[in-house]
Structure formats: C-alpha cells, structure tokens
Amino acid sequence: MDFDIAVLGTGPAGYVAAIRAAQLGAGVCAIERDFLGGTCLNRGCVPTKTFVETALILEKARRAEEYGVVIDNPYCAFAKLQDRKNAIIEKLRNGIAQLFKHYGIELIEGSGTLADKNTITVEKNGSIREIKASKIIIASGSEPMELKLIPFDGKNVLSSTHVLDLDKAPESLLIIGGGVIGCEFASIFHSLGSKITIVEMMNQLLPNEDIRLSRTLQASFKRRGMDIYLKNTAKEVTIKENHVFATFNDGTVVESEKVLVSVGRSLNCASIGIESCGIKVEKDAIITSGRLETNVPGVYAAGDVTGVSLLAHTAHHQGIFAAENCCGMNRVIDYRVIPSCIYTLPEAASVGLTEAAAKGKGISTVVGRFPFAASSKAVIAGETEGFAQIVAEPETGRIIGAQVIGIDATNLLSEIGVLIAKQATIEDVAHTIHPHPTLSEVWMEAAMDAMGRAIHIISRKK
Ligand SMILES: Cc1cc2nc3c(=O)[nH]c(=O)nc-3n(C[C@H](O)[C@H](O)[C@H](O)COP(=O)(O)OP(=O)(O)OC[C@H]3O[C@@H](n4cnc5c(N)ncnc54)[C@H](O)[C@@H]3O)c2cc1C
C-alpha cells in the first residue's frame, strides 16, 4: 500500500480527517481537484461571512450618527471587498497547506475515482496516477443544485459560487429559495444596495427553523424593503436584454438584473466510483454507521456526502471521528447537538428541538423567552430586534432546544449547545451568574421566564 489512509476531498471533513489521522501516526494522502479547504473555505462559509462583515460595517456606518459619530456617505468599494475576501481565503488556505506540510500529509492534485475499496485513480490533465491505501475516507462534499428551468449561466443566472465573484452589487437580485443560503445573500446584497426579491416554495423563510424566529426575520426583511413571496415559485424564467423576467405561480412577474438560485445542494456521490465498490447510497447520500464507516469495511465517509446536516462544523466533527476510527479507535458520533447558524441581519441560530418539533415527538415542553429590547447590553449596542428562547421539559427542567434571533445570535448559541450536551436544566442556567452587561444574560432571563420569574420582563405564570 502507498498510504495507510487516502482522503478524497479537502473540505472541512477531508482536511480535518487528514490532519487527525496524521496526528495519530498514519501515513496520509489527500486528493483534491480544486482548492484546499473545499466549499467552506473557497465558496461557502468564509467568503460569505467576509461579505457579511462588510455589510455589518456599512449598516453601522449608515446609523453612525445615532451613536454620536459622523461618517459622510459610507459606501462599499466592491473591488476592495473582493480583494479582502480573496486575501482571507488565500491566508487560510496557506494555513491548511502549512499544517499538511507539518504533518507530512501528501496533497495529490487531481480528480479522484474509487476503483475498488483500496484504490483511487487520480486524473490530472490527462495523466493518471493510481493510489493504494489500506483505508479510504470519502469527503467529496456538495455543489449548488441547478434548476432545469433555468440552468446557471454565471452571468444572469447565478449559483452561490458565482454570486461571490461579482464585480459589483447588482441593482436588483431575485433569489429563488428562502433557505439559509438564500436569506444570507438577501441580507448581504440588501446592505450592499441591491433591490431584493425572495421567492420561497414553503410558507416561511428558513423552512426548517422555529416559526416565531422565521417570522421575526421575515418582518425584519420586509421592514428593510425586501419583497418576499411565500408558497410561491418561479414557473417560467426568460432573459431579455441582460435582465431576468420571472413569472411566479400566482402570476406575479418580477424583473431583476440577476437571479440567484439557492434551492439546495447536490451531493458529490455520483461519478466518484462508489458503485464499483458497492457502497450503499440512500436519497443521494452515502449511508454510514455511527462510526462513519460505509457498508464496505475500511471505506468511510464524512461531511456533506453523508447528507447529515450540510454544515461545516458537522463535516469537521465527522472528519475527526472517521479518522480516529480508521486508526483503530471505536468512536460513535452523536448528532443530537448540531447548531444551525444563519448570518443574516439580524442573525439567527438554533440548536436541539423547537417547540413544534418536540410536540411532533410527543414531548411536552415549557418555553422561556426574553426579548433583546429588555437586555441592557443590546440597548447599549442599539440592536434591540429579536429574542432568545429556551425549550425545556416541564417535569425535569432539562433543556432540549434553543432558538435566538438578534445581535450576535450565532456566538450566543454555543452556551446552550454545551448545556444540552451536558443535560443541564433551566435551573442550572438561571443560577449561573452571567456577567453584566452582556448579551449572554438573555439566556439567564429566558431560563427564569420558563419558570415564570424573569426579572427584566413580566413573566407569565407557567
Ligand atoms: C454559500 C455557502 C455558505 C455556507 N455557509 C456556511 C456557514 O456559515 N456555516 C457552516 O457550517 N456551513 C456553511 N456552508 C456549508 C459548508 O460549506 C459545507 O457544509 C462544508 O463545506 C462541507 O464540507 P465537506 O468537507 O463535506 O465538503 P466540501 O467543503 O464541499 O469539500 C469537498 C471537496 O472535495 C473535492 N472533491 C469533490 N469530488 C472530488 C473528486 N472526485 N476528486 C478530488 N476532489 C474532489 C471538492 O473540490 C471540494 O474541495 C455554506 C455553504 C455555502 C455554499
């Protein structure tokens, strides 16, 4: 064998798996057809959140006088934003390359295909290299899903990848799909000056999230001037004179300079040779055990290809578990606590069960809620939109979920993730001294509200 472990793909599942396996002493190679870091670093989390940072600064600058600061005519110099984004990607990519070098991981450039359970053939510019490894970890990720109705052209009809490489904010942007990616781009490009229209098939934006959270985001988007069409979809799209004309199911016609199609992701399971090894797939995702092993012993899968959550932090975690199991450990992954973060303005985040999901499972709940408008830190920051809520079991007080929308929601959520994992109760949160004034106090108050005794709002008796 050439290597103990060959990893196919270097997104957060693949590069993390490669590093962890090398730490455990394995001889590792990682195969990549594009750039180190995968979707997350090159076309996903990192570039989008770089755009978000600029959007937030711009929004604050527009409101600067409220804070006693005078800034004349703030605007986004788009080329500088792109330069900054590209520099950040480059810096983080180099960081991974350095780690690979340090751990002696061989990066093999090219497109890999499994030939059998111990062999990957790698093609680059017509030449083929055959790699033999005792174990294989498939971490080939996902791509933007295309709509047959309007195939991507990179000019007017854009994927999430294209939209990150624009040279200016479009005058108007129609977004098909109001999920996390669609809403994040809506928020970003609204701040950068585009007129935004969102069309979503379901009856709420962020269809997988708590209804109250989603309605709060929707109301905020509308207040900022976005047009939102729910329970609707584009049934016909034409492009005339460099503009898109979309006709919705209800007959509405929307004209926009560009359209972003964000209707989901296609998993990279096809054309990587998994059929030749007999690896089982269900609903286009590779089936794995809790140890991340496929039905073929010695072949593991991690990240988006497993279809578990399509989030970078899940991919990262799965990469670690797959690597450790490849190296002889016996680690079973626990998916109960997977935070979901939405980097819109206002930010939103959730973990565990919503009230509705708990009800669907026959679990009774008590919910405590606290608005940012009653948090002194949020008032000081001038960001009072939204709320934090905790979902708990009434008899035990055990926390089973939390949702938050408002300032710094994505950072705030981590506390509750740990508490759910450790089976903490609302009493535990209420009796932990939280620093003042901080946003984290919203959890203490929400926990106390669940018991009918919040201090800074009038709690209803539970
Ligand atoms: C716009 C956008 C924003 C996002 N924002 C967030 C966020 O804020 N937070 C979050 O948690 N998640 C976010 N995600 C999701 C996150 O990017 C993915 O869940 C994560 O990248 C999945 O990691 P992965 O390693 O499974 O796959 P990927 O990151 O997709 O990496 C797979 C790699 O495998 C390579 N590859 C595929 N096939 C082959 C082959 N045959 N041969 C060689 N190489 C191959 C690909 O080139 C790629 O580099 C976002 C995604 C998008 C699109």
The ligand as an SDF file (V2000), in Angstrom:
LIG
                    3D

 53 58  0  0  0  0  0  0  0  0999 V2000
  -22.7040   29.9150    0.2720 C   0  0  0  0  0  0  0  0  0  0  0  0
  -22.4770   28.9260    1.3700 C   0  0  0  0  0  0  0  0  0  0  0  0
  -22.3400   29.3660    2.6740 C   0  0  0  0  0  0  0  0  0  0  0  0
  -22.1300   28.4490    3.6930 C   0  0  0  0  0  0  0  0  0  0  0  0
  -22.0010   28.9190    4.9620 N   0  0  0  0  0  0  0  0  0  0  0  0
  -21.8280   28.0490    5.9770 C   0  0  0  0  0  0  0  0  0  0  0  0
  -21.6570   28.5080    7.2990 C   0  0  0  0  0  0  0  0  0  0  0  0
  -21.6450   29.7090    7.5650 O   0  0  0  0  0  0  0  0  0  0  0  0
  -21.5010   27.5910    8.2750 N   0  0  0  0  0  0  0  0  0  0  0  0
  -21.4970   26.2450    8.0190 C   0  0  0  0  0  0  0  0  0  0  0  0
  -21.3600   25.4470    8.9490 O   0  0  0  0  0  0  0  0  0  0  0  0
  -21.6330   25.7720    6.7690 N   0  0  0  0  0  0  0  0  0  0  0  0
  -21.8010   26.6430    5.7430 C   0  0  0  0  0  0  0  0  0  0  0  0
  -21.8990   26.1740    4.4720 N   0  0  0  0  0  0  0  0  0  0  0  0
  -21.8470   24.7260    4.2450 C   0  0  0  0  0  0  0  0  0  0  0  0
  -20.3930   24.2040    4.2570 C   0  0  0  0  0  0  0  0  0  0  0  0
  -19.6380   24.9390    3.3250 O   0  0  0  0  0  0  0  0  0  0  0  0
  -20.3640   22.7310    3.9140 C   0  0  0  0  0  0  0  0  0  0  0  0
  -21.2380   22.0350    4.7730 O   0  0  0  0  0  0  0  0  0  0  0  0
  -18.9680   22.1630    4.0650 C   0  0  0  0  0  0  0  0  0  0  0  0
  -18.0660   22.8110    3.2080 O   0  0  0  0  0  0  0  0  0  0  0  0
  -18.9670   20.6660    3.7480 C   0  0  0  0  0  0  0  0  0  0  0  0
  -17.6880   20.1710    3.8970 O   0  0  0  0  0  0  0  0  0  0  0  0
  -17.2070   18.8580    3.1310 P   0  0  0  0  0  0  0  0  0  0  0  0
  -15.8000   18.6640    3.5390 O   0  0  0  0  0  0  0  0  0  0  0  0
  -18.1590   17.7670    3.3370 O   0  0  0  0  0  0  0  0  0  0  0  0
  -17.2950   19.2070    1.5800 O   0  0  0  0  0  0  0  0  0  0  0  0
  -16.7470   20.4230    0.7050 P   0  0  0  0  0  0  0  0  0  0  0  0
  -16.3990   21.5880    1.5510 O   0  0  0  0  0  0  0  0  0  0  0  0
  -17.7410   20.5980   -0.3760 O   0  0  0  0  0  0  0  0  0  0  0  0
  -15.3960   19.8480    0.1320 O   0  0  0  0  0  0  0  0  0  0  0  0
  -15.3460   18.7820   -0.7430 C   0  0  0  0  0  0  0  0  0  0  0  0
  -14.0640   18.8630   -1.5340 C   0  0  0  0  0  0  0  0  0  0  0  0
  -13.9240   17.6700   -2.2840 O   0  0  0  0  0  0  0  0  0  0  0  0
  -13.4170   17.9840   -3.5660 C   0  0  0  0  0  0  0  0  0  0  0  0
  -13.8050   16.9090   -4.4860 N   0  0  0  0  0  0  0  0  0  0  0  0
  -15.0700   16.5090   -4.7920 C   0  0  0  0  0  0  0  0  0  0  0  0
  -15.0060   15.4500   -5.6360 N   0  0  0  0  0  0  0  0  0  0  0  0
  -13.6980   15.1970   -5.8520 C   0  0  0  0  0  0  0  0  0  0  0  0
  -13.0080   14.2340   -6.6260 C   0  0  0  0  0  0  0  0  0  0  0  0
  -13.6610   13.3110   -7.3360 N   0  0  0  0  0  0  0  0  0  0  0  0
  -11.6760   14.2640   -6.6350 N   0  0  0  0  0  0  0  0  0  0  0  0
  -10.9840   15.1910   -5.9040 C   0  0  0  0  0  0  0  0  0  0  0  0
  -11.5800   16.1250   -5.1580 N   0  0  0  0  0  0  0  0  0  0  0  0
  -12.9260   16.1190   -5.1220 C   0  0  0  0  0  0  0  0  0  0  0  0
  -14.0890   19.3220   -3.8880 C   0  0  0  0  0  0  0  0  0  0  0  0
  -13.3420   20.0160   -4.8770 O   0  0  0  0  0  0  0  0  0  0  0  0
  -14.0540   20.0050   -2.5400 C   0  0  0  0  0  0  0  0  0  0  0  0
  -12.8780   20.7570   -2.3760 O   0  0  0  0  0  0  0  0  0  0  0  0
  -22.0680   27.0600    3.4130 C   0  0  0  0  0  0  0  0  0  0  0  0
  -22.1820   26.6110    2.1040 C   0  0  0  0  0  0  0  0  0  0  0  0
  -22.3820   27.5280    1.0800 C   0  0  0  0  0  0  0  0  0  0  0  0
  -22.4980   27.0320   -0.3210 C   0  0  0  0  0  0  0  0  0  0  0  0
  1  2  1  0
  2  3  1  0
  2 52  2  0
  3  4  2  0
  4  5  1  0
  4 50  1  0
  5  6  2  0
  6  7  1  0
  6 13  1  0
  7  8  2  0
  7  9  1  0
  9 10  1  0
 10 11  2  0
 10 12  1  0
 12 13  2  0
 13 14  1  0
 14 15  1  0
 14 50  1  0
 15 16  1  0
 16 17  1  0
 16 18  1  0
 18 19  1  0
 18 20  1  0
 20 21  1  0
 20 22  1  0
 22 23  1  0
 23 24  1  0
 24 25  2  0
 24 26  1  0
 24 27  1  0
 27 28  1  0
 28 29  2  0
 28 30  1  0
 28 31  1  0
 31 32  1  0
 32 33  1  0
 33 34  1  0
 33 48  1  0
 34 35  1  0
 35 36  1  0
 35 46  1  0
 36 37  1  0
 36 45  1  0
 37 38  2  0
 38 39  1  0
 39 40  1  0
 39 45  2  0
 40 41  1  0
 40 42  2  0
 42 43  1  0
 43 44  2  0
 44 45  1  0
 46 47  1  0
 46 48  1  0
 48 49  1  0
 50 51  2  0
 51 52  1  0
 52 53  1  0
M  END
$$$$
